[in-house]
Amino acid sequence: MRLAADVFAGDEVALRINPLVGDGHHGKVVTAGARVKFGILPSEVPQALEILAAGRVSVAGLNQHIGSGFLTAERYLEAANALLEVCRGVPSARFADFGGGFGIGYGGETRLDLSAVGAGLSCLLVDWERETGRSLRAGGAGAPRVRRVRWRSPGRSTPSKERVGIHVAGCDIGFNVLQRPVLYDSYHHIDLVPQEVSDRPLVDVQWVGNICESGDILGHDRKCLLPKVGDHLVVRDAGAYGWAMSSSYNARPRAAEVLLAGDGSVRTIRRRETWEDLLSALP
């Protein structure tokens, strides 16, 4: 969040909230909940507002996404109510985005009742606006562009977020780089290489990647030193089906391949992909 305060100084942002209510057709597409990597918990919002205010960043709105393919209205409306409760404590918020993910019943299940969703949201908004004397309808046409901020920072290793007895720590190895954990629940040893020697506690970590998917998890419940920005990770034994199964999903260029020879020499055998490579196939 401090990085966001620096990057967006003097700007307006919207914060992604994790309402601790998730739903979806499969656990890997549920994008809110106690151990999900996305968003800011309601309890973390006051700290986020303080950090952003110190960087002259204004919070114009809040948004959330609870998952994909859900087929009932109840949990969506529960999450919407949770987001509105957070909005009460953010006086500068002019709009709220409750997210999508509406299911269509691919397997012949009963379709989501969109009328029930609409009626429930209408009741929640009318009651909220009557009680607070505020409006959350000011983000439409003509409104200034607002950037969305998640409680994550880009880089090799990011600060971890504490979630129900575990630290969720992000890195820049998404499942576009290494698919085996998400496809097969494969176990890979993960070593943290600190950028500096310091006293850090030993914590339980869930290592997650930078892809916008809840299933983008490299390792569950790993013991290591508390991660910090700038640390490096070593994900072991990833060569056999690493690059061959990798992709440019989420517009992420593929990684380079490096060969460690028997004589100890190191050489690049496949260069890192570039943005130009991704765009070269376009007509």
C-alpha distance (Angstrom), angle and dihedral (degrees) to the residues before:
residue distance angle dihedral
M1 . . .
R2 3.80 . .
L3 3.80 87.6 .
A4 3.81 89.1 52.9
A5 3.80 89.8 50.1
D6 3.81 89.2 55.1
V7 3.81 96.3 43.4
F8 3.81 96.3 45.6
A9 3.82 99.3 36.5
G10 3.81 109.1 157.8
D11 3.80 91.8 9.0
E12 3.81 135.9 105.7
V13 3.79 122.9 -111.0
A14 3.78 140.4 -179.2
L15 3.79 118.2 -136.9
R16 3.78 123.1 -137.9
I17 3.79 109.3 -132.4
N18 3.80 126.8 -156.9
P19 3.82 102.0 -146.2
L20 3.84 91.0 -168.7
V21 3.80 87.6 -118.6
G22 3.80 116.7 105.4
D23 3.79 136.4 171.3
G24 3.80 139.6 171.4
H25 3.77 144.8 128.2
H26 3.84 92.7 -85.3
G27 3.78 136.4 18.8
K28 3.80 91.4 -114.3
V29 3.80 92.0 62.3
V30 3.81 97.1 45.5
T31 3.81 103.9 109.6
A32 3.80 102.9 -175.5
G33 3.78 132.8 51.8
A34 3.77 145.3 88.0
R35 3.83 97.9 -54.4
V36 3.82 101.5 25.7
K37 3.81 116.9 121.3
F38 3.80 96.9 -138.4
G39 3.77 128.0 95.8
I40 3.77 142.1 -6.1
L41 3.78 119.8 -65.0
P42 3.81 116.0 -123.1
S43 3.80 88.8 -114.8
E44 3.84 89.8 56.7
V45 3.81 96.1 53.1
P46 3.84 96.9 88.7
Q47 3.82 90.3 53.9
A48 3.82 91.1 46.9
L49 3.81 91.6 50.6
E50 3.80 91.0 49.8
I51 3.79 93.1 51.0
L52 3.81 93.5 46.0
A53 3.81 93.0 46.1
A54 3.80 89.6 54.4
G55 3.82 87.3 56.2
R56 3.82 93.3 47.4
V57 3.81 91.5 -110.9
S58 3.80 117.7 146.1
V59 3.80 122.9 -150.2
A60 3.80 106.7 -135.8
G61 3.79 97.8 173.2
L62 3.78 150.2 -7.5
N63 3.78 129.3 -125.8
Q64 3.78 139.1 -179.3
H65 3.80 142.5 178.6
I66 3.79 120.1 -157.6
G67 3.80 100.3 -173.0
S68 3.79 146.9 -68.3
G69 3.77 132.3 -78.6
F70 3.80 101.0 15.2
L71 3.81 115.2 159.9
T72 3.81 105.3 -163.6
A73 3.78 130.5 65.4
E74 3.80 100.3 -141.1
R75 3.80 102.4 84.7
Y76 3.80 93.0 38.2
L77 3.79 89.7 56.4
E78 3.81 91.0 44.0
A79 3.80 88.9 55.4
A80 3.81 91.7 45.4
N81 3.79 89.8 54.2
A82 3.83 89.6 49.8
L83 3.82 90.4 52.3
L84 3.79 91.4 50.0
E85 3.80 89.6 52.0
V86 3.80 88.9 54.9
C87 3.83 89.2 48.9
R88 3.80 89.2 61.0
G89 3.81 88.6 68.1
V90 3.82 94.9 46.9
P91 3.83 105.7 70.2
S92 3.82 93.2 179.6
A93 3.84 93.5 58.4
R94 3.82 111.3 115.7
F95 3.79 98.2 173.5
A96 3.79 143.3 22.2
D97 3.81 124.9 -150.5
F98 3.82 110.5 -158.1
G99 3.81 94.6 -169.9
G100 3.78 134.2 -128.6
G101 3.78 133.3 -109.8
F102 3.81 96.6 133.9
G103 3.80 109.9 172.2
I104 3.80 124.9 -132.3
G105 3.80 100.9 -163.8
Y106 3.80 102.7 -109.9
G107 3.80 92.0 -172.7
G108 3.79 96.8 48.7
E109 3.82 96.0 -88.4
T110 3.79 120.5 152.8
R111 3.78 107.9 -76.2
L112 3.78 122.6 -114.0
D113 3.80 111.2 -91.5
L114 3.81 100.3 -124.4
S115 3.80 90.5 -178.8
A116 3.81 88.9 61.3
V117 3.81 90.4 48.0
G118 3.80 91.9 50.5
A119 3.79 94.7 45.6
G120 3.79 92.1 47.6
L121 3.80 93.2 49.1
S122 3.78 91.5 47.4
C123 3.80 91.7 53.8
L124 3.80 92.3 47.6
L125 3.81 93.1 49.6
V126 3.80 95.5 45.0
D127 3.81 91.6 49.8
W128 3.82 92.6 45.2
E129 3.79 94.3 49.5
R130 3.80 92.1 46.1
E131 3.81 92.0 50.4
T132 3.81 97.0 43.8
G133 3.80 101.5 32.9
R134 3.81 88.3 -133.0
S135 3.80 134.5 113.4
L136 3.80 128.2 -134.4
R137 3.78 94.6 -168.2
A138 3.80 100.2 88.1
G139 3.80 98.6 98.0
G140 3.79 97.8 83.4
A141 3.80 134.0 100.1
G142 3.77 114.4 -17.9
A143 3.79 94.6 20.2
P144 3.82 116.5 131.6
R145 3.77 117.5 -98.4
V146 3.78 111.4 -91.3
R147 3.79 125.0 -159.5
R148 3.79 121.2 -137.5
V149 3.79 117.9 -130.3
R150 3.78 127.3 -164.1
W151 3.78 123.4 -166.1
R152 3.81 91.0 -104.0
S153 3.78 134.2 93.5
P154 3.80 127.3 -148.5
G155 3.77 118.5 -116.5
R156 3.74 143.6 82.8
S157 3.76 95.0 -58.7
T158 3.78 126.1 2.7
P159 3.79 133.1 -155.8
S160 3.77 110.5 -81.5
K161 3.79 125.5 -116.5
E162 3.78 117.0 -138.8
R163 3.79 111.7 -126.4
V164 3.82 123.5 175.3
G165 3.78 98.0 -38.7
I166 3.80 97.0 -32.7
H167 3.80 136.9 82.0
V168 3.81 114.8 -126.3
A169 3.81 105.5 -149.9
G170 3.79 123.8 -172.1
C171 3.80 128.9 -148.0
D172 3.79 137.4 170.6
I173 3.82 95.8 -102.8
G174 3.78 102.2 100.1
F175 3.78 124.9 177.3
N176 3.79 87.6 -97.0
V177 3.83 84.5 73.5
L178 3.82 99.1 38.8
Q179 3.80 117.1 18.2
R180 3.81 100.5 171.5
P181 3.84 97.1 90.5
V182 3.81 94.1 50.9
L183 3.82 95.3 40.1
Y184 3.80 101.3 40.8
D185 3.82 105.3 12.1
S186 3.80 84.1 -115.7
Y187 3.79 118.7 -179.0
H188 3.81 118.2 -128.5
H189 3.78 122.5 178.1
I190 3.81 109.3 -118.2
D191 3.80 121.7 -158.2
L192 3.79 123.6 -166.1
V193 3.80 114.0 -141.5
P194 3.84 107.1 -163.3
Q195 3.78 116.8 -143.9
E196 3.80 89.0 -140.1
V197 3.78 136.5 19.5
S198 3.77 110.1 -110.1
D199 3.76 140.9 139.2
R200 3.77 106.7 -83.8
P201 3.78 128.8 164.1
L202 3.80 121.1 -113.3
V203 3.81 107.3 -114.4
D204 3.79 141.3 173.7
V205 3.80 108.7 -103.0
Q206 3.77 135.2 -167.7
W207 3.80 106.6 -157.2
V208 3.80 113.4 -145.9
G209 3.78 133.2 -180.0
N210 3.79 133.7 -130.5
I211 3.81 98.6 -103.4
C212 3.81 118.2 112.0
E213 3.80 92.8 -115.0
S214 3.81 129.5 102.9
G215 3.80 89.2 -140.9
D216 3.82 91.5 61.0
I217 3.80 93.3 108.4
L218 3.80 123.3 139.7
G219 3.78 98.1 -174.6
H220 3.79 138.9 0.1
D221 3.80 126.1 -142.6
R222 3.81 99.4 -4.9
K223 3.80 122.4 168.5
C224 3.80 114.3 -131.3
L225 3.78 143.5 127.7
L226 3.81 114.8 -69.0
P227 3.86 104.3 -83.0
K228 3.79 121.4 -121.9
V229 3.80 134.4 -169.4
G230 3.80 110.7 -80.6
D231 3.79 97.1 27.7
H232 3.79 118.1 129.4
L233 3.79 129.4 -131.9
V234 3.77 129.9 -146.5
V235 3.81 112.4 -156.2
R236 3.77 103.9 -167.1
D237 3.80 132.9 -142.3
A238 3.80 93.2 14.1
G239 3.80 99.7 131.0
A240 3.80 104.9 88.1
Y241 3.80 98.5 69.2
G242 3.78 100.1 4.6
W243 3.78 109.3 107.0
A244 3.83 94.1 20.3
M245 3.82 90.5 62.8
S246 3.80 96.6 35.9
S247 3.80 123.6 109.9
S248 3.79 143.0 -176.2
Y249 3.81 92.0 -112.0
N250 3.81 113.9 156.8
A251 3.83 87.1 19.7
R252 3.80 91.7 -73.3
P253 3.82 113.7 151.0
R254 3.80 114.3 -128.0
A255 3.79 119.0 -101.3
A256 3.77 126.7 -108.9
E257 3.82 123.0 -103.6
V258 3.78 119.4 -130.4
L259 3.81 124.9 -167.5
L260 3.78 121.7 -145.8
A261 3.79 104.5 -157.7
G262 3.78 127.1 -149.8
D263 3.79 91.0 -106.5
G264 3.81 91.1 57.4
S265 3.80 96.2 -104.2
V266 3.80 119.9 135.9
R267 3.79 126.1 -148.7
T268 3.78 137.6 166.2
I269 3.81 111.2 -113.2
R270 3.80 97.0 176.1
R271 3.79 122.5 26.3
R272 3.78 123.7 -131.0
E273 3.80 114.1 -92.4
T274 3.81 117.9 -112.1
W275 3.79 135.2 -150.6
E276 3.80 87.3 -105.8
D277 3.81 88.6 59.0
L278 3.79 91.1 53.9
L279 3.80 92.7 48.4
S280 3.83 96.1 43.5
A281 3.82 93.6 82.3
L282 3.80 92.9 57.1
P283 3.83 116.6 102.7
